[in-house]
């Protein structure tokens, strides 16, 4: 057993997952997002080791062969993966670790880590999602259409998750997300580990 809880958070592109997680981290300590490895190019403002570990396709495939990834998936034309050793180390230190991964990676994690808590974030509608993607001004119309098509496919997997949050009102969605983390920390199995000395003193 570990002190920290492993979280899987998935969402269609543009559903607001990254913004919600950033706000969660600002309001709560003891939570970290696992920094994934990826073969996609670096975007403006991204820092190697902070946003992603940017690696070559060859290096990534070598990692797969060596078994260094807890999970990995190919999304569009790029690979993404989570370091097994880093996640294990942080959980043992009592840190709650968030994996920002898609449903493919989530399926792998559930097999390896069945106690992981999974959360799926959805937009209120496809129309709202399209508006959000267009407002980013990052992608062409062709790419946006591709992402919307993928979003519809992604959304069909929501029933595989423990919790579903509809991100229609940001503050409400954030409150719901935070409540999940709080409830996990006071579960008996975690409370016994986090508060072992207090509990022992009370019953001795």
Buried (B, 14 or more C-beta within 10 A) or exposed (E): EBBBBBBBBBBBBBBBBBBBBEBBBEEBEBBBBBBBBBBBEEEEEEEEEEBBBBBEEEEBBEBEEEEBBBBBBEBEEEBBBBBBEBBBEBBEEBBBBBBBBBBBBBBBBBEEBEEBBBBBBBBEEEEBBBEBBEEEEEBEEEEBEBBBEBBEEBBEBBEBBEBEBBBEEEEEBBEBBBEBBEEBBEEEEBEEBBEEEEEEEEEE
